[in-house]
């Protein structure tokens, strides 16, 4: 298992091939421990990024959008 610690202290333990579950420990409070399917987390992250990209595209002008 690999470990990643976020800037807010949340710890993520996961398989290097991103299979199975991710164990998430909420900062210094070890009792806040969750196991979630990796794919669910990836879908959530993809939805977040998709929404940001859509918002950015909607704010672009004609020249910027067409690369002119």
TORDODO-331191 format. One record per atom (N, C-alpha, C): residue number from 0; x, y, z; atom name. Coordinates in Angstrom, 2 decimals. Layout:
! TORDODO-331191
rec resi NUM c1 X c2 Y c3 Z name CA;
...
END
This chain:
! TORDODO-331191
rec resi 0 c1 0.84 c2 -1.19 c3 0.00 name N;
rec resi 0 c1 0.00 c2 0.00 c3 0.00 name CA;
rec resi 0 c1 0.87 c2 1.25 c3 0.00 name C;
rec resi 1 c1 0.36 c2 2.27 c3 -0.66 name N;
rec resi 1 c1 1.01 c2 3.58 c3 -0.69 name CA;
rec resi 1 c1 0.23 c2 4.54 c3 0.19 name C;
rec resi 2 c1 0.90 c2 5.60 c3 0.61 name N;
rec resi 2 c1 0.27 c2 6.58 c3 1.48 name CA;
rec resi 2 c1 0.45 c2 7.97 c3 0.91 name C;
rec resi 3 c1 -0.62 c2 8.75 c3 0.97 name N;
rec resi 3 c1 -0.59 c2 10.16 c3 0.60 name CA;
rec resi 3 c1 -1.23 c2 10.95 c3 1.73 name C;
rec resi 4 c1 -0.57 c2 12.04 c3 2.14 name N;
rec resi 4 c1 -1.15 c2 12.90 c3 3.17 name CA;
rec resi 4 c1 -1.47 c2 14.25 c3 2.57 name C;
rec resi 5 c1 -2.73 c2 14.64 c3 2.65 name N;
rec resi 5 c1 -3.18 c2 15.93 c3 2.13 name CA;
rec resi 5 c1 -2.71 c2 17.08 c3 3.00 name C;
rec resi 6 c1 -2.84 c2 18.27 c3 2.49 name N;
rec resi 6 c1 -2.38 c2 19.46 c3 3.21 name CA;
rec resi 6 c1 -3.17 c2 19.72 c3 4.48 name C;
rec resi 7 c1 -4.37 c2 19.18 c3 4.58 name N;
rec resi 7 c1 -5.19 c2 19.34 c3 5.78 name CA;
rec resi 7 c1 -4.99 c2 18.18 c3 6.76 name C;
rec resi 8 c1 -4.06 c2 17.26 c3 6.44 name N;
rec resi 8 c1 -3.73 c2 16.17 c3 7.34 name CA;
rec resi 8 c1 -4.44 c2 14.86 c3 7.08 name C;
rec resi 9 c1 -5.37 c2 14.83 c3 6.13 name N;
rec resi 9 c1 -6.06 c2 13.59 c3 5.81 name CA;
rec resi 9 c1 -5.08 c2 12.62 c3 5.16 name C;
rec resi 10 c1 -5.11 c2 11.36 c3 5.61 name N;
rec resi 10 c1 -4.19 c2 10.34 c3 5.11 name CA;
rec resi 10 c1 -4.97 c2 9.37 c3 4.23 name C;
rec resi 11 c1 -4.41 c2 9.07 c3 3.05 name N;
rec resi 11 c1 -5.01 c2 8.13 c3 2.11 name CA;
rec resi 11 c1 -4.05 c2 6.96 c3 1.93 name C;
rec resi 12 c1 -4.51 c2 5.75 c3 2.18 name N;
rec resi 12 c1 -3.74 c2 4.53 c3 1.92 name CA;
rec resi 12 c1 -4.40 c2 3.82 c3 0.75 name C;
rec resi 13 c1 -3.60 c2 3.49 c3 -0.28 name N;
rec resi 13 c1 -4.17 c2 2.95 c3 -1.51 name CA;
rec resi 13 c1 -3.18 c2 2.01 c3 -2.19 name C;
rec resi 14 c1 -3.70 c2 1.16 c3 -3.08 name N;
rec resi 14 c1 -2.87 c2 0.26 c3 -3.87 name CA;
rec resi 14 c1 -2.25 c2 1.05 c3 -5.02 name C;
rec resi 15 c1 -1.02 c2 0.72 c3 -5.39 name N;
rec resi 15 c1 -0.32 c2 1.46 c3 -6.44 name CA;
rec resi 15 c1 -1.03 c2 1.38 c3 -7.79 name C;
rec resi 16 c1 -1.77 c2 0.29 c3 -8.03 name N;
rec resi 16 c1 -2.49 c2 0.16 c3 -9.30 name CA;
rec resi 16 c1 -3.91 c2 0.74 c3 -9.22 name C;
rec resi 17 c1 -4.20 c2 1.43 c3 -8.11 name N;
rec resi 17 c1 -5.50 c2 2.07 c3 -7.89 name CA;
rec resi 17 c1 -6.66 c2 1.09 c3 -7.93 name C;
rec resi 18 c1 -6.43 c2 -0.13 c3 -7.50 name N;
rec resi 18 c1 -7.49 c2 -1.12 c3 -7.42 name CA;
rec resi 18 c1 -7.97 c2 -1.23 c3 -5.98 name C;
rec resi 19 c1 -9.10 c2 -1.84 c3 -5.80 name N;
rec resi 19 c1 -9.60 c2 -2.09 c3 -4.45 name CA;
rec resi 19 c1 -10.11 c2 -0.84 c3 -3.77 name C;
rec resi 20 c1 -9.92 c2 -0.79 c3 -2.47 name N;
rec resi 20 c1 -10.42 c2 0.31 c3 -1.66 name CA;
rec resi 20 c1 -9.31 c2 1.26 c3 -1.25 name C;
rec resi 21 c1 -9.70 c2 2.49 c3 -0.97 name N;
rec resi 21 c1 -8.81 c2 3.47 c3 -0.38 name CA;
rec resi 21 c1 -9.21 c2 3.61 c3 1.08 name C;
rec resi 22 c1 -8.24 c2 3.55 c3 1.97 name N;
rec resi 22 c1 -8.50 c2 3.77 c3 3.39 name CA;
rec resi 22 c1 -8.18 c2 5.23 c3 3.67 name C;
rec resi 23 c1 -9.17 c2 5.95 c3 4.17 name N;
rec resi 23 c1 -9.03 c2 7.38 c3 4.43 name CA;
rec resi 23 c1 -9.11 c2 7.61 c3 5.93 name C;
rec resi 24 c1 -8.10 c2 8.27 c3 6.47 name N;
rec resi 24 c1 -8.06 c2 8.56 c3 7.90 name CA;
rec resi 24 c1 -8.10 c2 10.08 c3 8.05 name C;
rec resi 25 c1 -9.09 c2 10.57 c3 8.78 name N;
rec resi 25 c1 -9.34 c2 12.01 c3 8.91 name CA;
rec resi 25 c1 -8.37 c2 12.72 c3 9.82 name C;
rec resi 26 c1 -7.23 c2 13.13 c3 9.30 name N;
rec resi 26 c1 -6.27 c2 13.92 c3 10.05 name CA;
rec resi 26 c1 -5.76 c2 13.21 c3 11.29 name C;
rec resi 27 c1 -5.71 c2 13.93 c3 12.39 name N;
rec resi 27 c1 -5.16 c2 13.36 c3 13.63 name CA;
rec resi 27 c1 -6.16 c2 12.47 c3 14.35 name C;
rec resi 28 c1 -7.42 c2 12.51 c3 13.95 name N;
rec resi 28 c1 -8.45 c2 11.70 c3 14.60 name CA;
rec resi 28 c1 -8.54 c2 10.34 c3 13.91 name C;
rec resi 29 c1 -7.80 c2 9.37 c3 14.42 name N;
rec resi 29 c1 -7.72 c2 8.04 c3 13.81 name CA;
rec resi 29 c1 -9.08 c2 7.34 c3 13.82 name C;
rec resi 30 c1 -10.00 c2 7.75 c3 14.70 name N;
rec resi 30 c1 -11.31 c2 7.12 c3 14.74 name CA;
rec resi 30 c1 -12.14 c2 7.47 c3 13.51 name C;
rec resi 31 c1 -11.77 c2 8.51 c3 12.79 name N;
rec resi 31 c1 -12.45 c2 8.89 c3 11.55 name CA;
rec resi 31 c1 -11.78 c2 8.16 c3 10.39 name C;
rec resi 32 c1 -12.10 c2 6.90 c3 10.25 name N;
rec resi 32 c1 -11.47 c2 6.05 c3 9.24 name CA;
rec resi 32 c1 -12.56 c2 5.48 c3 8.32 name C;
rec resi 33 c1 -12.34 c2 5.60 c3 7.02 name N;
rec resi 33 c1 -13.30 c2 5.13 c3 6.03 name CA;
rec resi 33 c1 -12.59 c2 4.28 c3 5.00 name C;
rec resi 34 c1 -13.32 c2 3.32 c3 4.44 name N;
rec resi 34 c1 -12.82 c2 2.55 c3 3.30 name CA;
rec resi 34 c1 -13.81 c2 2.76 c3 2.17 name C;
rec resi 35 c1 -13.30 c2 3.27 c3 1.06 name N;
rec resi 35 c1 -14.13 c2 3.57 c3 -0.09 name CA;
rec resi 35 c1 -13.54 c2 2.94 c3 -1.34 name C;
rec resi 36 c1 -14.38 c2 2.52 c3 -2.29 name N;
rec resi 36 c1 -13.86 c2 2.01 c3 -3.55 name CA;
rec resi 36 c1 -13.09 c2 3.11 c3 -4.30 name C;
rec resi 37 c1 -11.93 c2 2.77 c3 -4.81 name N;
rec resi 37 c1 -11.10 c2 3.73 c3 -5.53 name CA;
rec resi 37 c1 -11.87 c2 4.36 c3 -6.68 name C;
rec resi 38 c1 -12.62 c2 3.54 c3 -7.41 name N;
rec resi 38 c1 -13.31 c2 4.05 c3 -8.59 name CA;
rec resi 38 c1 -14.31 c2 5.14 c3 -8.22 name C;
rec resi 39 c1 -14.97 c2 5.01 c3 -7.07 name N;
rec resi 39 c1 -15.90 c2 6.05 c3 -6.63 name CA;
rec resi 39 c1 -15.18 c2 7.37 c3 -6.39 name C;
rec resi 40 c1 -14.00 c2 7.31 c3 -5.81 name N;
rec resi 40 c1 -13.22 c2 8.52 c3 -5.57 name CA;
rec resi 40 c1 -12.75 c2 9.13 c3 -6.89 name C;
rec resi 41 c1 -12.31 c2 8.27 c3 -7.83 name N;
rec resi 41 c1 -11.88 c2 8.76 c3 -9.14 name CA;
rec resi 41 c1 -13.04 c2 9.42 c3 -9.88 name C;
rec resi 42 c1 -14.24 c2 8.82 c3 -9.80 name N;
rec resi 42 c1 -15.41 c2 9.41 c3 -10.44 name CA;
rec resi 42 c1 -15.73 c2 10.78 c3 -9.84 name C;
rec resi 43 c1 -15.64 c2 10.87 c3 -8.51 name N;
rec resi 43 c1 -15.90 c2 12.13 c3 -7.83 name CA;
rec resi 43 c1 -14.91 c2 13.20 c3 -8.27 name C;
rec resi 44 c1 -13.63 c2 12.84 c3 -8.32 name N;
rec resi 44 c1 -12.59 c2 13.78 c3 -8.74 name CA;
rec resi 44 c1 -12.80 c2 14.20 c3 -10.20 name C;
rec resi 45 c1 -13.16 c2 13.25 c3 -11.06 name N;
rec resi 45 c1 -13.40 c2 13.56 c3 -12.47 name CA;
rec resi 45 c1 -14.58 c2 14.52 c3 -12.62 name C;
rec resi 46 c1 -15.63 c2 14.32 c3 -11.84 name N;
rec resi 46 c1 -16.79 c2 15.21 c3 -11.90 name CA;
rec resi 46 c1 -16.40 c2 16.62 c3 -11.46 name C;
rec resi 47 c1 -15.60 c2 16.73 c3 -10.43 name N;
rec resi 47 c1 -15.12 c2 18.03 c3 -9.95 name CA;
rec resi 47 c1 -14.32 c2 18.74 c3 -11.04 name C;
rec resi 48 c1 -13.38 c2 18.03 c3 -11.65 name N;
rec resi 48 c1 -12.53 c2 18.61 c3 -12.69 name CA;
rec resi 48 c1 -13.36 c2 18.98 c3 -13.92 name C;
rec resi 49 c1 -14.29 c2 18.09 c3 -14.30 name N;
rec resi 49 c1 -15.17 c2 18.36 c3 -15.44 name CA;
rec resi 49 c1 -15.95 c2 19.66 c3 -15.22 name C;
rec resi 50 c1 -16.52 c2 19.82 c3 -14.04 name N;
rec resi 50 c1 -17.30 c2 21.02 c3 -13.75 name CA;
rec resi 50 c1 -16.44 c2 22.28 c3 -13.80 name C;
rec resi 51 c1 -15.19 c2 22.19 c3 -13.32 name N;
rec resi 51 c1 -14.29 c2 23.34 c3 -13.37 name CA;
rec resi 51 c1 -13.94 c2 23.69 c3 -14.82 name C;
rec resi 52 c1 -13.70 c2 22.67 c3 -15.64 name N;
rec resi 52 c1 -13.35 c2 22.92 c3 -17.03 name CA;
rec resi 52 c1 -14.53 c2 23.52 c3 -17.80 name C;
rec resi 53 c1 -15.74 c2 23.04 c3 -17.53 name N;
rec resi 53 c1 -16.93 c2 23.60 c3 -18.18 name CA;
rec resi 53 c1 -17.09 c2 25.06 c3 -17.80 name C;
rec resi 54 c1 -16.93 c2 25.37 c3 -16.52 name N;
rec resi 54 c1 -17.06 c2 26.76 c3 -16.06 name CA;
rec resi 54 c1 -16.01 c2 27.64 c3 -16.73 name C;
rec resi 55 c1 -14.79 c2 27.14 c3 -16.87 name N;
rec resi 55 c1 -13.72 c2 27.91 c3 -17.52 name CA;
rec resi 55 c1 -14.06 c2 28.16 c3 -18.99 name C;
rec resi 56 c1 -14.55 c2 27.13 c3 -19.69 name N;
rec resi 56 c1 -14.93 c2 27.28 c3 -21.10 name CA;
rec resi 56 c1 -16.05 c2 28.29 c3 -21.27 name C;
rec resi 57 c1 -17.01 c2 28.26 c3 -20.35 name N;
rec resi 57 c1 -18.14 c2 29.18 c3 -20.44 name CA;
rec resi 57 c1 -17.73 c2 30.63 c3 -20.26 name C;
rec resi 58 c1 -16.60 c2 30.87 c3 -19.61 name N;
rec resi 58 c1 -16.13 c2 32.23 c3 -19.36 name CA;
rec resi 58 c1 -15.19 c2 32.75 c3 -20.45 name C;
rec resi 59 c1 -14.76 c2 31.87 c3 -21.37 name N;
rec resi 59 c1 -13.81 c2 32.26 c3 -22.41 name CA;
rec resi 59 c1 -14.48 c2 33.13 c3 -23.47 name C;
rec resi 60 c1 -13.69 c2 34.05 c3 -24.00 name N;
rec resi 60 c1 -14.13 c2 34.84 c3 -25.14 name CA;
rec resi 60 c1 -13.87 c2 34.08 c3 -26.43 name C;
rec resi 61 c1 -14.37 c2 34.62 c3 -27.53 name N;
rec resi 61 c1 -14.24 c2 33.97 c3 -28.83 name CA;
rec resi 61 c1 -12.77 c2 33.75 c3 -29.20 name C;
rec resi 62 c1 -11.95 c2 34.78 c3 -29.07 name N;
rec resi 62 c1 -10.54 c2 34.67 c3 -29.46 name CA;
rec resi 62 c1 -9.80 c2 33.65 c3 -28.61 name C;
rec resi 63 c1 -10.05 c2 33.68 c3 -27.31 name N;
rec resi 63 c1 -9.38 c2 32.73 c3 -26.41 name CA;
rec resi 63 c1 -9.82 c2 31.30 c3 -26.70 name C;
rec resi 64 c1 -11.11 c2 31.11 c3 -26.93 name N;
rec resi 64 c1 -11.65 c2 29.78 c3 -27.19 name CA;
rec resi 64 c1 -11.09 c2 29.19 c3 -28.48 name C;
rec resi 65 c1 -10.94 c2 30.04 c3 -29.49 name N;
rec resi 65 c1 -10.44 c2 29.57 c3 -30.79 name CA;
rec resi 65 c1 -8.93 c2 29.63 c3 -30.90 name C;
rec resi 66 c1 -8.26 c2 30.12 c3 -29.86 name N;
rec resi 66 c1 -6.80 c2 30.20 c3 -29.88 name CA;
rec resi 66 c1 -6.27 c2 31.26 c3 -30.84 name C;
rec resi 67 c1 -7.03 c2 32.32 c3 -31.01 name N;
rec resi 67 c1 -6.63 c2 33.38 c3 -31.95 name CA;
rec resi 67 c1 -5.93 c2 34.52 c3 -31.23 name C;
END
